[in-house]
Amino acid sequence: MELIKKIKESERQAEEIIEEAKAEGAKKAEDSRSRRVEILAEAEQKRKKAIEAAVSAAESEGSEEVKELKKHAEKNRQQLRDETSSKTADAAEKVMDYLRG
């Protein structure tokens, strides 16, 4: 009789241990899922910040490039004006001479 009580007590303890292990396993799995979600959220934030930084840098670089291109274009226009102004005056003089006959 005493042996049967000990066996039943051991079975009960084994069941408790199994239930505790299941509960602990479930808790660890949930903690792991929660941590994974946190890590993914942090990674997403870092990705967004990196994208924003890259876009900002590209906009700044693009703006500087536009300024340089405008400056270069204005320089070319002025150079073209300088080169053609004397030719325009000569052409106008020739036209006037022709019209005067």
Summary of the structure (lengths in Angstrom):
residues: 101
radius of gyration: 42.6
end to end distance: 144.4
largest distance: 144.4
contacts: 193
relative contact order: 0.03
helix: 98%
strand: 0%
